[in-house]
Amino acid sequence: MSPDAKKLKIVSLVTMFAGIAAAVVGIVLLTDGFDLSDLFVLVSGLATMVLGGSGARTANVPSSARGLVPQAGAVTAVDVAAAAGSAFVVSGQFVAIVAAAIIAVLALALALAAMGVKKGLEKL
């Protein structure tokens, strides 16, 4: 496994577990009382979890990293929208804002790692 693929695998696993944690935080916040920012965190956590799983599988077959870049970009946009929506539109809880912001940064890191693997394949 190339160093770029290893980096993608590690970032993907961290992103997947952070997405699971964010989804759990969203569920806990939803049980406390319904707020739209809690729903934003839940949805972005689930999307990030799926992205992390896809990235971990893609790292095993680096030639398929080309397909991961658009998916990672879309999930990053969803996570940024969730963080912005929680912060400005809904005036959500601080925990929801921080959770959405952290997974947005991790999704962006995964997108950059996938682009690194893609560029490494283009050199060959």
Beta strands, then each sheet from edge to edge (+ up, - down):
end
